[in-house]
């Protein structure tokens, strides 16, 4: 069984390895623009940022990116806002957000992996941005006060948590009344084969831990959010399924037929009601 701590340990190890690969120049994914497409092998992480955005961040930030979407392109960030990126990795979405909110705003990045935080701090240094802060911590226990953030973003990280209800309660807690939840995540349509659910490598790869659309909506509502919606940004095909199932010791031909169109990348939106207040660590439980 995938316990919360078991999942966390595997995620920490694999994302630490990805950060080290990025630092050596090997790269972790293919999240850049058109120039990177030919080298891409992962249908989830490939070709997420256009050339304009790629030019706004250090190359190391692109190499360390492991997301499934581009929340900064969809979150409608405004100058002066405070943004928090859950599971910020190498910092690409934090840096892009910092530019969007400008010098009067603030962009926080939260990550539990020392190696990724080291990459993020180097990217911050190279960017020259002064309105960025990276923090070590877990998305189930956000180290920020109640009602302190205007927007929460995340890029294919919430599905990695073994306690998604707690993540969403924490997100609700730190958002200001009227604050916005605007994350990219892998979402499931229909039933997921047990062979995928139990595979830890696929969990880390943003597949096995994904919620269904109905589950995501229900969990957000339970946490207190309203204005909930999920917009499909990518839909994965049988051939995409072959890519992420290959090498996992699974019957790819049999499983691929069952998952065609089952996994999507979605942009998940929700709002903390303007009348909501949260005044302590247990008030959103």
C-alpha positions as CSV (number, residue, x, y, z in Angstrom):
1,X,0.0,0.0,0.0
2,X,1.2,3.5,-0.8
3,X,1.3,5.2,2.6
4,X,1.7,8.9,2.9
5,X,5.3,8.7,4.2
6,X,6.2,6.1,1.7
7,X,5.1,8.3,-1.2
8,X,6.8,11.3,0.3
9,X,10.2,9.4,0.6
10,X,10.0,8.3,-3.0
11,X,9.0,11.7,-4.3
12,X,11.9,13.3,-2.4
13,X,14.4,10.9,-3.7
14,X,13.3,11.0,-7.4
15,X,13.0,14.8,-7.5
16,X,16.4,15.2,-5.8
17,X,17.9,13.1,-8.5
18,X,16.2,15.2,-11.1
19,X,17.7,18.3,-9.6
20,X,21.1,16.9,-9.7
21,X,20.7,15.9,-13.3
22,X,19.7,19.5,-14.1
23,X,22.7,20.9,-12.3
24,X,25.0,18.7,-14.4
25,X,23.3,19.9,-17.6
26,X,21.5,16.7,-18.4
27,X,18.0,18.3,-17.9
28,X,15.0,16.7,-16.2
29,X,12.3,17.2,-18.8
30,X,11.4,19.0,-22.0
31,X,9.4,22.0,-20.8
32,X,11.0,24.5,-23.2
33,X,9.7,25.9,-26.5
34,X,9.9,24.6,-30.0
35,X,13.7,24.1,-30.0
36,X,13.3,21.4,-27.3
37,X,10.5,19.4,-28.9
38,X,12.7,17.0,-30.9
39,X,14.4,15.9,-27.8
40,X,11.2,15.3,-25.8
41,X,10.2,11.9,-24.7
42,X,7.7,12.7,-21.9
43,X,4.2,13.7,-23.1
44,X,3.3,15.2,-19.7
45,X,6.3,17.5,-19.2
46,X,7.0,18.5,-22.8
47,X,6.6,21.9,-24.5
48,X,4.9,23.8,-21.7
49,X,6.5,27.2,-22.0
50,X,6.6,29.4,-25.0
51,X,9.8,31.1,-26.3
52,X,8.9,34.4,-24.6
53,X,8.5,32.7,-21.2
54,X,11.6,30.6,-21.7
55,X,13.6,33.7,-22.3
56,X,12.5,35.2,-19.0
57,X,14.1,32.6,-16.8
58,X,17.6,31.0,-16.5
59,X,18.1,27.9,-18.6
60,X,18.7,25.9,-15.4
61,X,15.1,26.6,-14.4
62,X,13.8,25.0,-17.6
63,X,16.1,22.0,-17.2
64,X,14.8,21.4,-13.7
65,X,11.1,21.8,-14.6
66,X,8.9,18.7,-14.1
67,X,5.4,20.2,-14.5
68,X,2.4,19.1,-16.5
69,X,1.1,22.5,-17.3
70,X,1.8,26.2,-17.2
71,X,-0.2,27.8,-14.3
72,X,1.4,31.2,-14.7
73,X,-0.1,31.5,-18.1
74,X,-3.6,30.9,-16.8
75,X,-3.7,32.3,-13.3
76,X,-4.3,36.0,-14.3
77,X,-1.7,37.3,-11.8
78,X,-1.9,41.0,-11.1
79,X,0.8,43.6,-10.0
80,X,1.2,43.7,-6.2
81,X,-0.2,40.3,-5.5
82,X,1.4,37.7,-3.3
83,X,1.7,34.3,-5.0
84,X,2.6,30.9,-3.5
85,X,3.8,28.0,-5.6
86,X,3.3,24.6,-3.9
87,X,6.1,22.2,-4.8
88,X,8.1,24.9,-6.6
89,X,11.0,22.6,-7.7
90,X,13.7,24.5,-9.7
91,X,11.6,27.7,-9.4
92,X,10.5,28.3,-13.0
93,X,6.9,29.2,-12.1
94,X,8.0,31.3,-9.1
95,X,10.3,33.4,-11.3
96,X,7.6,33.8,-14.0
97,X,5.1,34.8,-11.3
98,X,7.5,37.3,-9.7
99,X,7.8,39.1,-13.0
100,X,4.0,39.1,-13.4
101,X,3.3,40.6,-9.9
102,X,6.1,43.1,-10.2
103,X,8.3,44.7,-7.5
104,X,5.3,45.5,-5.3
105,X,4.3,41.9,-5.3
106,X,5.9,38.7,-3.8
107,X,6.4,35.2,-5.1
108,X,7.0,32.4,-2.7
109,X,8.1,28.9,-3.6
110,X,7.7,25.9,-1.2
111,X,9.6,22.6,-1.7
112,X,10.7,19.8,0.5
113,X,13.7,18.7,-1.6
114,X,17.1,20.2,-0.6
115,X,18.5,19.6,-4.1
116,X,15.7,21.3,-5.8
117,X,15.9,24.2,-3.4
118,X,19.6,24.6,-4.2
119,X,18.7,24.8,-7.9
120,X,15.9,27.3,-7.2
121,X,18.2,29.6,-5.2
122,X,20.7,29.5,-8.0
123,X,18.0,30.4,-10.5
124,X,16.9,33.3,-8.2
125,X,20.5,34.6,-8.2
126,X,20.8,34.4,-11.9
127,X,17.4,36.0,-12.5
128,X,18.3,39.1,-10.3
129,X,14.7,39.2,-9.0
130,X,14.3,40.7,-5.5
131,X,10.7,39.7,-4.9
132,X,11.3,36.0,-4.7
133,X,11.6,33.7,-1.6
134,X,12.1,30.0,-1.5
135,X,11.1,28.0,1.6
136,X,11.7,24.5,2.7
137,X,8.6,22.6,3.8
138,X,5.8,20.3,2.9
139,X,2.7,21.2,1.0
140,X,0.7,19.5,3.8
141,X,2.1,22.0,6.3
142,X,2.6,25.4,4.6
143,X,4.9,27.6,6.7
144,X,2.9,30.8,6.1
145,X,0.3,32.6,8.3
146,X,-3.4,32.4,7.8
147,X,-4.9,34.7,5.1
148,X,-1.5,35.8,3.7
149,X,-1.6,34.8,0.0
150,X,-3.6,36.2,-2.9
151,X,-3.0,33.3,-5.3
152,X,-1.8,29.7,-4.9
153,X,-0.4,28.0,-8.0
154,X,1.1,24.5,-8.4
155,X,2.4,22.6,-11.3
156,X,1.7,18.8,-11.2
157,X,2.6,18.4,-7.5
158,X,-0.7,18.0,-5.6
159,X,-1.3,14.7,-7.2
160,X,2.0,13.5,-5.6
161,X,0.7,14.0,-2.1
162,X,-0.6,11.1,-0.1
163,X,-2.9,13.5,1.9
164,X,-4.5,15.7,-0.7
165,X,-7.3,16.7,1.7
166,X,-4.7,18.3,4.1
167,X,-3.0,20.0,1.2
168,X,-6.3,21.7,0.1
169,X,-7.2,22.6,3.7
170,X,-3.7,24.3,4.1
171,X,-4.2,26.1,0.8
172,X,-7.6,27.4,2.0
173,X,-6.0,28.5,5.3
174,X,-3.2,30.6,3.8
175,X,-5.3,32.2,1.1
176,X,-6.8,35.6,1.9
177,X,-10.6,35.8,1.7
178,X,-11.4,36.1,-2.1
179,X,-8.0,34.5,-2.8
180,X,-7.6,32.2,-5.8
181,X,-6.5,28.6,-6.2
182,X,-5.1,28.1,-9.8
183,X,-3.1,25.0,-10.3
184,X,-2.1,22.6,-13.1
185,X,-2.5,19.0,-12.3
186,X,-3.0,15.6,-13.9
187,X,-6.6,14.5,-13.6
188,X,-8.3,11.2,-14.2
189,X,-11.4,10.4,-16.2
190,X,-12.9,7.0,-15.6
191,X,-11.3,4.0,-13.9
192,X,-7.6,3.6,-13.5
193,X,-6.1,0.1,-13.7
194,X,-4.8,-1.2,-10.4
195,X,-1.5,-1.9,-12.0
196,X,-1.0,1.8,-12.4
197,X,-2.3,2.9,-9.0
198,X,0.1,0.6,-7.2
199,X,3.2,1.6,-9.1
200,X,5.3,4.1,-7.2
201,X,7.4,5.2,-10.2
202,X,4.2,6.3,-12.0
203,X,3.1,8.1,-8.8
204,X,6.3,10.2,-8.9
205,X,5.7,10.6,-12.7
206,X,2.4,12.4,-12.0
207,X,0.1,9.6,-13.0
208,X,-0.7,7.1,-10.4
209,X,-1.6,9.6,-7.7
210,X,-4.0,11.7,-9.8
211,X,-7.5,12.4,-8.6
212,X,-10.6,12.0,-10.8
213,X,-12.4,15.1,-11.8
214,X,-15.3,14.4,-9.4
215,X,-12.9,13.7,-6.5
216,X,-11.0,16.9,-7.1
217,X,-14.1,19.0,-7.1
218,X,-15.5,17.2,-4.0
219,X,-12.2,17.7,-2.1
220,X,-12.0,21.4,-2.9
221,X,-15.6,21.9,-1.8
222,X,-15.0,20.0,1.4
223,X,-12.0,22.3,2.1
224,X,-14.3,25.3,1.8
225,X,-13.7,26.5,-1.8
226,X,-16.3,27.7,-4.3
227,X,-16.2,28.7,-7.9
228,X,-14.6,25.3,-8.7
229,X,-13.8,24.3,-12.3
230,X,-11.4,22.1,-14.2
231,X,-10.3,23.1,-17.7
232,X,-8.6,20.4,-19.9
233,X,-5.3,21.7,-21.2
234,X,-4.0,18.3,-22.6
235,X,-5.4,14.9,-23.2
236,X,-3.2,11.9,-23.3
237,X,-3.6,9.2,-26.0
238,X,-2.8,5.6,-26.3
239,X,0.6,6.4,-27.7
240,X,1.3,8.8,-24.8
241,X,0.3,5.9,-22.5
242,X,2.9,3.7,-24.1
243,X,5.5,6.3,-23.3
244,X,4.9,6.5,-19.6
245,X,4.1,2.8,-19.1
246,X,7.2,1.5,-21.0
247,X,9.8,0.0,-18.8
248,X,7.5,-0.4,-15.8
249,X,7.1,-4.1,-16.2
250,X,3.5,-3.7,-17.2
251,X,1.6,-5.1,-20.2
252,X,1.7,-1.9,-22.2
253,X,-0.5,-3.1,-25.1
254,X,-3.3,-4.3,-22.7
255,X,-3.1,-1.2,-20.4
256,X,-2.8,1.4,-23.2
257,X,-6.2,0.5,-24.5
258,X,-7.8,1.1,-21.1
259,X,-6.2,4.5,-20.5
260,X,-6.6,6.3,-23.8
261,X,-8.1,9.7,-22.9
262,X,-8.3,8.7,-19.3
263,X,-5.5,11.1,-18.1
264,X,-5.6,14.8,-18.8
265,X,-3.6,17.8,-17.8
266,X,-6.1,20.2,-16.3
267,X,-6.1,23.7,-15.0
268,X,-8.0,23.6,-11.7
269,X,-9.6,26.8,-10.5
270,X,-11.3,27.6,-7.2
271,X,-11.9,30.6,-4.9
272,X,-11.8,31.1,-1.2
273,X,-15.1,32.9,-0.4
274,X,-14.7,36.6,0.4
275,X,-16.6,36.0,3.7
276,X,-14.3,33.2,4.8
277,X,-12.0,33.7,7.7
278,X,-9.4,31.3,9.1
279,X,-7.8,32.3,12.4
280,X,-5.8,29.3,13.6
281,X,-4.2,26.0,12.6
282,X,-7.3,24.0,13.2
283,X,-10.0,26.3,11.9
284,X,-10.1,24.7,8.4
285,X,-10.1,21.1,9.6
